[in-house]
Amino acid sequence: MNNTKKHILIVDDDMDYLAQLELQLKSMGFEVRTAQGEKEAEESIADSAPDLAIIDLMMEKKDSGFILSYKMKKKYPHLPIIIASAVTAETGLNFSLDTEADKKWIHADKFLEKGIRKDQLEREINKLLKL
């Protein structure tokens, strides 16, 4: 598997989660950029797109992840985006990307609950990157 040149952007306001995920992705052989919120992420993608983005849903605002995902897809329509969130555990709201209608308003390719196992995350990333 040749994913050494694949760049992943992680966006989360939880420094501990950001660091943990960065270590996991680097151990899988990916190049990693991090951003601590919507504004920093927008600056990070201003000139070039990552190969994949993993975005938290609730950051500065409760819908920051949706807004950022929308902006990223508008700028880079083919950018695979994973929204990783604890929103269901925190609010009881369920989100899915099972239908085209869901994908259309959420503007992401995969929704994962935080606490995902490393092997499962790697599988999902590899599917989206077609590795």
N, C-alpha and C positions, 0 to 999 in steps of 0.2 A: 504494500500500500504506500503510495507516494503522496503524503499530505504535508511534506516538509515545507512546501512553498505556499500553503494555504493560510491566509490571514483571517483571524476571527476577532471581531470586536465584541467585547463584553461591556454592557452598560448596566450599572447598578449603583444605588446610593449606599448600599451596605458594604463597607470596606472589607469586612471579614469574608463575606460571601464572594466578593470580587477577587480577593487574593486567593481564596480556596479554588475557585473556578479557573482562575488563570493558571495555577499550578497544575490542575488536572489536564487542562488543554495543552499546556506545554509538554506534559509527560506523554501525551498522545502524538506529539510531533508537530503541533501547529505553532505558527507565529501568532502572538496575541497582543492586541491593543486593548486598553481599558479606558473607560470614561465613567466619571462619577455622577452622571445625570444627563438629562436631555440636552442642555446647552453644550456641555463638553463633548458629547457624542456628535452633535451637529458640526462642531468645529473639526472634529476628527475625520469626518467624511466629506468635508467641504471640497477637497481636491481629489480624493481617491476613495473608492469603495473597498471595503473588506470583501473577502470571499463569502463570509457568512456573519451574521450578527446575532448575539444573544442578548435580549433586552428584558430588564425587569419591568413589570407593569406599573407598580406604584412607587414613584420616586418623589420628585418635587411636588407633584400633584397626584391624585389618585389615578388619573388617566395619562400620565406622562409617557408610559410605554406605548399606548395606542397612538398618541400624537407623533412620537418619534418614529414609530413603525410606518405610519402614513407618510411622513416626510421622506423617510429613506426609500420607500417603495416608489414615491413620486419621482425622486432623483435617480434612483437605480432600480427600475422595475423588476429586474431578474435577480436581485439580491435575496438570497434565502434568509429569512428571519425566524428566529425562535423566540417566543415570549416565554420566559421562565418566571413564575410568580407563585407566591403563597396566598394569592387573592382568595382562593376557595376556602382555605383554612382560616383566613382572617375575616372574611365577610360572609361566607356561605354561598357566594355567587359562583355559578359554574360557567366556564367558557369552554368552547370547543371550536375546532376548525374542521369539523366533519363535512360541512357542506360548502358549496361555492358561495352561498349567501353569507355564511359566517366569515369566510376568507375575505370576501369583498369589504365588509365593514371593519374587520379586525386588522386587515393588511399585514398578515403574518402567515408563515407556512406551517408552523407547528406551535402548539401551546403545551408547555410542560409545567407540572407542579414542582416547585422547589423541593429539594430532597431527592432529586433523581440520582440514581446510581450511575457511577462513572461508565460502566459498560453500556448501559442504556443510552446515556448521553452520546457516547462515541458512535453507537449504531445510528442514532437519529441524525447526527451531524454527517456521517458518511453517506446516509441515504440522500440528504438534501444536497450534498456536494457531489453525489454520484461517484463515490470513491470505491 
